[in-house]
């Protein structure tokens, strides 16, 4: 395991990352104090992902625990750490979220801008946690992350809320009210982890595609009230699932049904009153339980194509007023960002339908957002690569303080 390798021979490894601690000065691990629990690295195993109970005192973005990790080979020009940090869930309650922080080598970290990167769908199983995909070198967002590292930017990558071993695994997939704080607080954690030496005043851009495009825009919509101290200068978001109800219509009975099923599980994990199990038939219970244990994005596509809500339920939960109310709370556009936006979409997107993304773009323009809207001739899965180069140029210009373009 990469983390275990990184922590074996702790003195040598921590010296490389600039995090050597004297055993005599290191405080014991404690659930009651951020300072104590963040003083030394660890734990080495998957218990790293299990939040302490009770949560320690502190503010959103404070680091609970950390450990050095080895970046994938294709990001070898960076130092990297995994972190657990305080954040806020969809109900407005305190929670803990994990993630990964990269800082570019050969760059003064005090002068480095930060990209808060929100990854696309990874899957419901614990093995699909973004930080685990990063360790394996299988994260399909990694090329965009690597572009930022090569450009001299630090990158904070949230795991989102809920990934953990065993029964602790309850990812709140696609729930914007949870994703927004998780993305914002990953950047705060990057700034507050002493080993990174990043500036609290650093310029910040949120970036992401698919689920990540939604996460990036949710972070931007929440930032003015949730993190007004953050020096946010823009958001680049592709393939955005802005309206979950409209996205669901395009997935029921089609190729991407696995994403719809995972979204229902994510909403249920975020909002206990939704009681998804009460709507499921035996097939639905069996398949969703199997997905929770085994499915990453490939399995979501390969194992559940053309399934239907009717085939999984006794009653469609999406038509229930309780579900409709929560879906409405997780529809983008109600608090338009106060920074420039690059929004892009595949013109023939078969997973996250293009019209609902276009509707969000038009609503932002009507609200006065400085927005650049790009479309690419591609499908959903290749759309991330189609838009990477333009997103990279756009981000570079925001960090350089150039006037943002708009084609509203």
Residue, then its C-alpha position, 0 to 999 in steps of 0.5 A: x500500500x502506497x501510504x504504508x510505504x510512505x510512512x515506513x521509515x517515518x524519519x526519512x519520509x517526513x524529512x523529504x516532506x519537510x515534516x520531521x517531528x521530535x518524538x518528545x515534542x509530538x502530542x499524543x493522538x486525541x479526539x478532543x483537540x485539533x492541535x493534538x490530533x494533527x501533531x503527528x502523522x497517521x494512522x497508517x491503515x484504513x482507520x485513517x478514514x474513520x472520523x474520531x468520535x466525538x469530533x474535535x473542536x475547531x473550525x471548518x477546514x481545520x486539519x484533524x489528521x494527516x499523513x504523507x503519501x506518494x504521488x502517482x508516477x505521473x505526478x512525480x513533480x509534487x509533494x503530497x499529503x492525505x488529510x482529514x479535515x473538519x467540514x459541514x454536511x448537507x444538514x449544516x452539521x459538523x462532519x469530517x472529510x478526507x482528501x489529498x493535497x499536492x504542492x508543486x516542487x521547485x515553487x515557493x509555496x507561499x506564492x503558489x495559487x491553489x486549485x480546489x479540484x472536485x473529481x468526477x464520479x468514482x463509485x460507491x465502494x470504499x475502494x473507489x475513494x478518490x484518494x485511493x484512486x490517486x494512490x493507484x494512479x487510476x484517477x481519470x481526473x489526474x491529467x487535469x490535476x497534473x496540468x495544474x501541478x506543472x503550472x506551479x499550482x497547489x491542488x486540493x482534492x476532496x474525497x467528498x463526505x462519507x467514504x470509509x471502511x465497512x459500515x462507515x462507508x456512506x458517500x453522499x454522492x452528487x449532493x451539492x449541499x455536502x459537496x460545496x463545503x467539502x471542496x471549500x474546506x479542502x482548500x482551507x485544509x491545504x492552507x492550514x496544514x503546516x507542511x504545505x507552507x501555502x498562504x492563507x491569502x493565495x488565489x483560489x480557483x475551483x475546478x471539476x468535471x461531471x460530479x466534480x463540475x457540480x462540486x466546483x459550482x456548489x463551492x462557488x455558490x456557497x463561498x460568499x456566505x460560507x467562506x468569505x475569507x477565501x480569495x476565490x478568483x474563478x471556477x471552471x466546471x464541465x459536464x455539470x449536473x445542475x438539475x438532478x431531476x432533469x439528469x435523472x430523466x435521461x438516465x432511467x432505462x439508459x446506459x448511465x442508470x448506475x449513476x442514477x442508482x448511486x445518486x439515490x443512495x447518496x441522497x439517502x445517505x445525506x438525508x435520513x428521512x428519505x428512507x430509500x430502503x422503504x421504496x426498494x424491491x428485492x432486486x433493488x436491495x440486492x443490486x445496491x448492496x452489491x454496488x456499495x461493496x464492489x462498484x467503481x465507475x467502470x462497474x456502474x457503467x458495465x453492470x447496470x446499463x438500461x436498468x430502470x427505477x421501476x425494476x428496482x422499486x415498489x414505488x418511485x421515490x423521485x416523485x415523493x414530496x420528501x425527495x422532491x424537496x431535497x432535490x430542489x435544495x440541491x439544484x444549482x443556480x439559486x445563489x449565482x457565483x460572484x466570480x467569473x465562470x467557465x462552464x463547458x459541456x459535451x454537445x452530445x452528452x449521454x450521461x448529464x444531458x446538455x440542455x439542463x447545463x445550458x439552462x444553468x449557463x443562461x440563468x447565470x448570465x441573466x444574473x450578471x455572472x461573467x460566464x464563458x460557455x463552451x461546448x465540444x463535439x464529444x460524449x460525456x466520458x471524453x468531454x473532460x479531455x476535450x475541455x482540459x486545455x481550454x480550462x487550463x488556459x482560463x485558470x492561468x488567466x484568472x491567476x494572472x489577474x486578466x479580465x475574464x471573457x464572457x459570451x453571455 
